[in-house]
Amino acid sequence: MGTVFSLDVRGGAPAAVRAALEEAVAGLHRVDEVFSTYREDSQISRLARGELTVGECDLEVAEVLELAAEAERISDGWFSPRHRGRLDPTGIVKGWATERAARRLAAAGATGVSVNGGGDVQVLGAPGAGRPWRVGVSDPLRPGGLAAVVSAAGAEELAVATSGTAERGDHIVDPRTGRSAVTDLVAVTVVAPRLTWADCWATAAFAMGSREGLRWLESLPDVEGLLITAGDAVRCTGGLAARLG
């Protein structure tokens, strides 16, 4: 997936957690093999060329494409599993794979799990008694600085996903034009229970721009957002303050 993953696992029976950790890492490598658009022999590349049908692919391909279609519907087309007319579910795969790895570890008995996939984070449980997971949000205009710190206090599951131009430049596409999104934003961070959706919503809101993106995020249940414009203006949803600390 062209990025680095880190996993922080607390509690549980050591043997069971270690086995789940090995499975989770193997699963991430398998996701890259199946979904990478940079691999000519990946199932998603072959599917895009018409060499395979969805039914001939791993079951996870149909699952991801169904989730991507749901994200496209909810975002009114601002999230798309296509790139310049070609099948490309990249915008949902990383969040989905990261969340799946975290849940695999929790199911094995880990009491606290944090999986970071290229800066997008899924946390489950807690790192210790009375200690919540805390996730720093990078400041896109001040390298090395933090724009905010999100706390998972009181939540059994929480995800933090950011889309923007700071790390990868203008890579987010406006699905209506097929070209790079023209927006006043440099970053959108979304806080939600599940990283699969947080990742999609951050991408869609970024493409919308600050005004429409904020309005749309406010309409989604259990979702909060932090939007930073190129002019260093910060806009956030009404409930975000309760998640900072």
N, C-alpha and C positions, 0 to 999 in steps of 0.2 A: 504493500500500500504506500510505499515511498515515505514512510515515517517511522518514528521510534515509539515503542510501547514500553511502559513500566508498570509493574504490578506490586502492590503493597498489600500483604495478606496477614491478618491477625487472628489468633485463636484457632480452635478446631483441633482434631486429632492429627498430629504431624504426618503420619503415613497417608491418610486420606487426602489431606490438603496438598501434600507434595504430588500425589498422583493426579489430582485435579489441576494443579498448576502445570504439570507436563501436558495434560490434555488441552488446557486452555492455550498454551503456547503453540502446540501443534495445530490447534484449530485456527489460530490467527494466520499461520503460514499457509494452511489449506485455503483460507479465504482469499489470500493473495493470489494463489495459484488459479483459483476458479474465477475471481472477479477482476483481476488486473487488466486494464485496457492497454497496458504497455506490453503485455505478453501476447504474441500472435496466436499462441496455442491455448490460451485460457478459454474456458467455456463461454464467458461473456463476449470475448472477441469473436469466437466462432459463431455464437448465436447472432451477433450483430451482422455477420457476413452471410447469414442464412445457411450455414453449414450444419447447424444443430437446431432442433426445436426445443422449446422449454421442457417438454416432457422427456427429452433425452439428456437433460442436464441434471446435476445434483438437485435434490429437493430444496436445498437452500436458495437456489436461483429463483424458483417460483415464489418462495417466501419473500425474498427481498423485492422482487418485482411487484408483488401485491402490496407490500408496505409502501413502495415508492409511488404506486398509483394512488394509494390513499393519501399520501403526503401531497401529491399534485392536486388532488380534489380539494383537500382542506385549505390549501394555499391559493386556490383559484388559479392554478397554473404557474405561480411564481417559483415553485420548486418543480423541477422536471428531471426525469430519469434519462434524458437525452441530451447530447451535446452536439450542437450544430447539425441536428437531424439524425445523429447516430446514437444507438442505444448506449447509454453510459450511466449506470446507477451509482457512480462513485460518490455522489453527494450523500448517500444514505449508508453505504457499505461500512465505512469506518466506524460510525456511531453504533450501528447495529452489531458489528463484530466486537467492539469494545464492551458494549453492554452484555452481550452473550458470554464473553469470557468472564466478566465479573459475576454473573449469575451462576455460572458453572462452579466457581470457587465457593460461593455462598451455599450452594446446594450440597457441597461436600462437607459442610460444617464450619467453615470459616465464619467468625463472628464479626469481622470487619474486613471489608474489601475495597480497595481503590485501584482502578485500572485507568491509566492515562494513555490515550492513543493520540499522539501528536498534539497534545495540548487540550484535547477534549476528554473529560473525566466523568466516569461513572463511579459513584461510591454507594456502598451498601453497609448497613449496620454501623458500627463505630469502632474507632481504633483502640478504645479503652473505656473503662467505667467513667462516666461523666465527662468524656472527651469527644466532641464531635469532629468529624472530618471537616477540614477547612481547605478551600481551593482558591488560589490566587489567580486573578485575572490580569494578564499582561496589559500594560499601557501601550497602545499602538504608536503613540506620538513621543514616548519617552523610553527608549530601549533600556531594559533592565529594571524598569519601574513597574509598579502595580497600579491598576486603575481601581481595583476593588478586591476584597476578600469575601468569598461566599462561604457561609457556615451551613452545615447540614444538621445543626442542632434540632432535635425533635422530629427528624425525618429518617425513616428506615431506608429510603432510597432517594438519591438526588444526583442529577447530572448537570454538568456545566459545559457548554459548547460555544466556541467562538468562530465566527467567519469574518474575514476581512482581508486587507491588502498588505498588512505589515510583513507577513512571513513569505507569501507566495506571489505578491504583486496582483495585477488585475486578472484573476483566474475565475471570478464568478461571472456567469453569463446571464444576461437578460433573456429568458425563454421566448419572449415576444419577438425579439430582433435577431437572436442567435449571435449577438456580439457582446463584448464585455459590458457589464452593467454600468450605466451612467448614474451615479448616486453621490449624495453629499456625505456619505458615511465612509469611515475607515475601518470600523469594527462594530460587530453586533455580538453580544454575549447573551445566551439564553440559558435560563435556569429552569429545569423541569424534572419530574421524577425519572424519566427514561431518556437515555442518551440517543437512542434511535430517533426520537422525535426532536429533541433539543438540537441536534445537528442539522436536521432538515429545516427547522424553523429559523435558525440563525442564518442559513443560506438564503432562504426566501425573504426574510425581513431585510437583509442587506441589499438584495436586488430591488426591493420596493423603495428604499430611501427612508430617511429618518421619520418623516411625518406619517406616511402610510404604514411603514413598518411598525412604528410604535402603536398606532391605532389597532393594527391587526394583532399584535402580540397581546395587547390588553384584552382582546376578545376571546383568547384561548384560555380554557380552564387550567389551573395549576401551572401556569407558565409566567415567568417574569423575564424582563429583558433590560439590558444596559446597552445603549447605543451611543457611539462616539463619532462626531462628525469631523471632517477635515479641518474645520475651524475651531476644533477643541471644545465644542459644545457637548455637554453630556445630557442625555435624555434617558429616563428610565420609567418602567411601569410602576403603577401605584404600590404594588406589594413587594417590590424588590428590597426596600429598606429593612424589612423583617428578616431577610435572608443574609444580610451583611453583618460581618463581625469576626 
